[in-house]
Amino acid sequence: MSVRVRRVYDPPEPDDGVRVLVDRLWPRGLAKDAAHVDEWPKGLTPSTELRRWYHAGEGSYEDFRQRYEAELAEPEAAELLDRLRQSARRGRVTLLTASKAPEESHAAVLAGLLKKR
């Protein structure tokens, strides 16, 4: 299974495969046609409450990861995660985020879950 995380602001690469935006909000200052996004499953993104909690610095990345994984276990998110997992089995999936630290973001959590199963 081939899954990777990239910043949405980076130029698309030929080997990106399916490009999936995993942010709830559209990235600031980026035109939709310039992003080359194939899918935008908003139901996979952290809740507004969780996102605000994490960005306020109220918890560690590990706390965030655990809470986000609990949200992803909810039926709607679990179904979207399964669809994304199926896409990853067929070919490369690139998870796109505007996060300045993608390695400590929800996109990294998603990538880890996709690679596990």
C-alpha positions in Angstrom: 0.0 0.0 0.0 1.5 3.3 -1.1 0.4 6.3 1.0 2.3 9.5 1.5 1.7 12.9 3.0 2.6 16.2 1.3 1.8 19.9 1.7 -1.0 21.0 -0.6 1.1 24.1 -1.5 3.9 21.9 -3.0 3.6 21.4 -6.8 2.0 18.2 -7.9 4.3 15.4 -8.9 3.6 12.8 -11.6 3.8 9.9 -9.1 1.3 11.5 -6.6 -1.5 9.1 -7.7 -4.8 10.1 -6.2 -4.5 13.4 -4.5 -6.7 13.7 -1.5 -7.1 16.9 0.5 -7.6 15.9 4.1 -8.2 19.4 5.6 -11.7 20.6 6.6 -11.0 24.1 5.3 -9.8 25.0 1.8 -6.1 26.1 2.0 -5.7 29.8 2.2 -4.5 31.5 -1.0 -4.6 28.4 -3.2 -6.7 28.3 -6.3 -8.8 25.1 -6.7 -7.4 24.4 -10.2 -3.8 24.9 -9.0 -4.2 22.3 -6.2 -5.0 19.4 -8.5 -7.1 17.7 -5.8 -9.0 14.5 -6.9 -11.0 14.0 -3.6 -11.9 16.1 -0.6 -13.6 13.9 2.0 -14.4 16.4 4.7 -15.9 13.6 6.8 -12.3 12.3 7.4 -11.0 15.6 8.9 -10.8 16.3 12.6 -13.8 17.9 14.1 -13.7 21.7 14.5 -13.5 21.2 18.3 -10.6 18.8 18.1 -8.7 21.0 15.6 -9.1 24.1 17.7 -8.1 22.2 20.9 -4.9 20.9 19.3 -3.9 24.2 17.7 -4.4 26.0 21.0 -1.7 23.8 22.4 -3.9 22.3 25.1 -2.6 18.7 24.5 0.2 16.7 23.1 0.3 15.2 19.6 -0.2 11.8 21.2 -3.4 13.1 22.9 -4.5 14.5 19.6 -3.8 11.3 17.7 -5.9 9.2 20.2 -8.8 11.6 20.1 -8.7 11.8 16.3 -8.5 8.0 15.9 -11.7 7.8 18.1 -13.4 10.2 15.7 -12.3 8.1 12.8 -14.0 5.1 14.4 -17.4 6.7 14.1 -19.5 5.2 11.3 -19.3 7.9 8.6 -15.6 8.5 9.0 -14.9 4.7 9.2 -16.7 4.3 5.9 -14.7 7.1 4.2 -11.5 5.6 5.7 -12.3 2.2 4.2 -12.9 3.8 0.8 -9.5 5.6 1.0 -7.9 2.3 2.1 -9.3 0.7 -1.1 -7.9 3.5 -3.2 -4.5 3.0 -1.6 -4.6 -0.7 -2.4 -5.2 0.1 -6.1 -2.3 2.6 -6.3 -0.6 5.5 -4.7 -2.6 7.9 -2.6 -1.1 11.3 -1.6 -2.7 12.9 1.4 -2.6 16.7 1.1 -2.6 19.2 4.0 -1.9 22.8 4.5 -0.2 22.0 7.9 3.2 23.5 8.3 4.2 20.4 10.2 2.7 17.5 8.2 4.6 14.9 10.2 2.6 16.0 13.4 -0.7 16.5 11.8 -4.0 14.6 11.2 -2.6 13.7 7.8 0.2 11.7 9.4 -2.4 9.9 11.6 -4.5 9.0 8.6 -1.4 7.8 6.7 -0.5 5.6 9.7 -4.0 4.1 9.9 -4.0 3.4 6.1 -0.7 1.7 6.3 -1.7 -0.5 9.3 -4.4 -2.4 7.6 
